[in-house]
Amino acid sequence: MAKSDDLSEQQFDRGSHFVNQLTACQHRIYAFILTLVPNWSDADDLMQETAEVMWRKFQDIGQINDFCAWGKTIARNKVMNFYAKKKRERILFDDSLLNDVVEREEKASLQAELRVRALHKCLQRLRSNDRHLIQVLYGHDITLRELAEEVKRPIQGLYKAMARIHHSLLQCVRRSLAIMEDHSWVPTDP
Amino acid sequence: MGSDRSLTTLSDLLIRQLSDELNDEDHARLKDWLAKDTEARQYYVEFMALNAQLRKQRVASVASETLDIDLSKDNSSDVPAFARWLGKTGQDETQTSEPSPERKDEIRRIAEQRLQAFLAEQDQIRRQQAIYQRYQATSPLKEGFYNLAERVYTTASWTLRNAVRLAALATVVLVGLAVIHHVLRHRVVATLDEVVHAQWDQPPAEPNLYPGPMFLKEGFARLTFKQGAVVILQAPCAFDLSSKNKMVLHYGTVTTQVPVQAHGFAIKTPQSTVTDFGTEFGVQVQASAAAEVHVFDGRVRLETASRPQQPSQKRDVTQGKAAVITKSGELNINSLRARPNLFVRDIPGPNAFGIPNKRLDLADIVGGGSGFGTGRRYAGIDPVTGLTVSTYRSEKRTGEKKYVDVPSLPFVDGVFVPLAQGGLMPISTAGHHFDFPPGGGDWYVEIAHGGKPDPQAFLTLDGQTYGTTDHPALLMHANVGITFNLDAIRESLTGSRIKRFTSVCGISNHVQKTKTPDAIVYVLVDGQVRFYRKIALPTVLAVNIRVDLREDERFLTLVCMAGTANYGDWTFFGVPALELEGER
């Protein structure tokens, strides 16, 4: 009985450790998946599969140095399998562009904390109707079509509105990042 | 690619792609666009990063379901504030988000109540209209005469009967007005959030601020108005708090961020009123009443005060534009790029060298700033062309025999390279000249807001590192000269007086370990020498400079020339300051 109690406690600690690390990394892994598979439904499925594999493998591995990078590696394999299944139909990037996009995504993810702060400010600056639309779309498990029915707007008009709001948010985040970052050019050596 | 319209089109395609609503033709179009346009790919990556952040709550739910463990704990070091904001809107983080039937019923109930109230109000209006129409149906003239007589009688008898009541009512109204006036004068209109090196004429006793005049004598302060506008004040600043969404700026410099709920926030100046329509702008009013308005984000409406023979003008100033109002009330709108960075966008830290109404940082001015931390480190000025550079570099270059102005930096009168053979050379646009000794000609490094990421290797004197926030450096590797326009600086100081120039100068210690440089330093005021030193090694490491300045003196010139040879002459001015004093 004592032995099984010890195992339970170890498993509990291991589980908590996994939970903490995945909580810290999940948005970066999801951002990576979404960049390579720009479709909410597919990206959600891939995130689910990635989390499953991570949990299974985590129980066998002793120590992981960089949890986020490890998770992204697993996610990348899932994405490649997904591409193979889709037989390149409706895939946005061929092999030559894929590496470029992955590199850009990696650079963007290094600024993740700054982007979160910037996004928080920029959301507050939206007009109240625009913020309401964002809140409903992302705060509820709802598609844009369903959202169009709920707010009683034509779907085409809602796409345009969402495009405008997202573009406005992104421009605001870009401007905020430019202000927040230290202008640390590195001069050439004299 | 890059136009706002095409980026919005790209955003539209991406939203549809994410929603799986993109048809084959548009999918092919998007694929081709991303393949050919690197900027579009960068936009795409940032768009997806943004989207992933917005969907973070959903991601937590997905992972939770899969693993049958709770990933949605509010770990305060991880969950960003906006996710908590989303949570505050009623979204339970531990459940998959879906509008519940109870919630829908509640919304329906509230909507029905409001509809009933509206219909009841409409019914009452219809009844009143019907009574009025019946009243109007009899013979108009007779009716009018009769009504007039009746009204006079009714009013007279009513007044008589109610004289006492009226007197009491008047008293109540007067007392009520007095109470309201007292309350309005003592209502909180803003709170004081943060101060840096702040000194006040009358220091606020508490963070809550009430309507009335205030004067910030030195430093910075940040206020938040009750309706949400955030204002950073830069001394010297004389202003009135009017209401929860309005202030009067008599003179001084303010930067304002206005969230949605505070749109309409207004700043009244001697010559204009600036009303915000979102979301970030700066206003500077000089002692002469000339003013500038810089719009960083969104749009403001600027209305100038009407004057004799000059009617009021109303103009919208949009993002990226600067409005300049002269002393005489003329209004011009320019690009922001054509103006110096007058406004801090965030309140500086306590170790920032430039302190409003105490000392101005000349290195910051060379970096394109106001002297109070808005410039860019490593930015510099080419001494031959007068053009600014974002990063200085070291390379042997030859000078040309002229003094050039620096159009993009109005606080800098001009720059130059002293002649190789020496001789008389102009050193200001007002015609001042100076007779330089031979030894100029070659130059290596732009005049710069100096510094380097590795402080151990660069710009040190007597063990002190320069080129940092609290110890800035004006880098002037021989042979270069710069003249500052003191009148232009005074104009921007909104009332501060320039007392003196102070600095240390020397050749950076790191060079002295490997080379044997020597250099000559001049400080000239309106063409007259006020400081001269030949810096010879190894004993002389740092030299203190203190030059008093009068109100009528207009040009401050700093020159660094090579000594025996231009070899490793990394001369610089450390903590180069104009010491200030304003109204006290």
Interface residues (C-beta under 8 A of the other chain):
Chain A: G15 V19 N20 L22 T23 A24 Q26 H27 Y30 A31 L34 T35 P38 N39 W40 S41 D44 M47 Q48 A51 E52 W55 R90 L92 F93 D94 L97 D100 V101 R104 E105 A108 S109 A112 R115 V116 R117 L119 H120 L123 Q124 R125 L126 R127 S128 R131 I134 Q135 Y138 G139 H140 D141 I142 T143 L144 R145 Y159 K160 M162 A163 R164 H166 H167 L169 L170 Q171 C172 V173 R174 R175 I179 H183 S184 W185 V186 P187 T188 D189 P190
Chain B: D4 L7 T8 T9 S11 D12 L14 I15 R16 Q17 L18 S19 D20 E21 H27 L30 K31 L34 A35 R41 Q42 Y43 Y44 V45 E46 F47 M48 A49 L50 N51 A52 Q53 L54 R55 K56 Q57 R58 V59 A60 S61 V62 A63 E65 T66 L67 I69 D70 L71 K73 N75 D78 P80 A81 F82 W85 L86 T89 Q91 T96 S97 E98 P99 P259 V260 Q261 G278 T279 F296 D297 R345 D346 R376 R377 Y378 S390 T391 Y392 R393 S394 Y444 V445 K452 P453 H477 W570
